[in-house]
Amino acid sequence: METTISRRAIAMLRAVAAGRGEIGYGAEPDLFVDGLPCCDQYAAHALAHGGFVRSERPGRPGLRMPAVLTAAGLALVAS
């Protein structure tokens, strides 16, 4: 199965790689960049569920934790 990743999603991954991202815990994993919610939370959810980005450490609902790239996320940013 082939997955298409948008340029916006790649930009979101690059922001996480630069240390500017946070994962917000809730019903869905929300992505924040520079303290602001991403404009495309659908893409943020897809990146988290697709295994491209995760939180640096476990958290609980209502908290934000630093976001990091997984090996798959690093590979996308490098390509």
N, C-alpha and C positions, 0 to 999 in steps of 0.2 A: 504494500500500500504506500503510495507516494503522498507526502504532505507538502503543501505549498505554504511557505512562510512569507508574509508580506514585508515590504521594506520598513514599514512602521514597526513590525514585530522585531526585525533585526535591529532597528534603532533602540528599541526598548532593551534588547539583550546587551547592546553596547553600553547603554547607561548603567545596567547592572554590573557589567564587567568593569566599568570605571568606578564602582563603589558608590553609585548614586541612588541605588534602588533599595526599597524595603518591601517586604511582604506583609500585608495586613491580614490577620486571622479573622475569619467570619464564616458565613455560609459558603463562600467561595474565596479562594486566595486572591486578594486584590494587590495590585502593584502600584507603588508610589515611587516617583522619581523626583529628587530634590524636594521631598516633603509634600509634593502635590500628587493627587490621584492621576493615573494615566488616563488619557482621553479615550482609550480603546480598551475597556475592561474585558471585553469579549476576547481580544487577543491576549491579554494578560492571563485570563483563565486558561486559554488554550496552551500558552507557554508553560504554565505550571502543571496542568494535567498531562501535557505531552512530555514532561520530564526534562525541559530545557532550563528551567529556573526553579529554585527552591529557597527556603529560608535557611539562614546560616545555622540556626539552632531552633529547637522546638519552642512553641509559644502557646498562648491560650487566647480565646476569643477576645477581641478588643485591643490586642497588642499588635505592634509592628516590630518586625525583626529584620535585620539586614538581609538582603537578597543576594544570592550567589548563583553563578552559572553551574550547571552540571557538566559532565563531559560532553554530552550531546549539545548543550548550549554553547560551550567553548568551540566545538567543531563548526557550528553554524556561523559564529562570529568570525572564525578564522577563514572560512571559505569565501 
